[in-house]
Amino acid sequence: MACHCTIRAMGPRLVVALVPLACIVYGVAAVVTRGAWVSVVAATLVAWFLWRRYGRARFAAYVFLSAVALRSALTGRWPSLAFAIGAILVMQTPPALAAWPRLRPGAVRGGGDRMRRS
């Protein structure tokens, strides 16, 4: 009986587990190194959205990681900048796209008749 535990088979699971975990680790590091409680709250929310595969989790992660990258670039915190860029690059991989699909125009409103243009 052969084991089918290959890197290719484990890739999607690793991405789905490691991206939210990396957000949590970033939040903890931000609180420990500079007392940034807002960062830990935002990181926890984004990680929760990613773990739950919330419909807008990918968008929330991009907003969070972009803010981390911008703040890191402006303050010269290069490890945080590397983290943000790395996480954004990981979000571009096929396993991440499968786990957290991109938002599609029209799908955001749920296809309902709430707002019609005249």
Sequence and secondary structure as in RCSB ss.txt:
>XXXX:A:sequence
MACHCTIRAMGPRLVVALVPLACIVYGVAAVVTRGAWVSVVAATLVAWFLWRRYGRARFAAYVFLSAVALRSALT
GRWPSLAFAIGAILVMQTPPALAAWPRLRPGAVRGGGDRMRRS
>XXXX:A:secstr
      HHHHHHHHHHHHHHHHHHHHHHHHHHHH  HHHHHHHHHHHHHHHHT TTHHHHHHHHHHHHHHHHHHH
T HHHHHHHHHHHHHTTSHHHHHHS    TTTTTTT SSS   
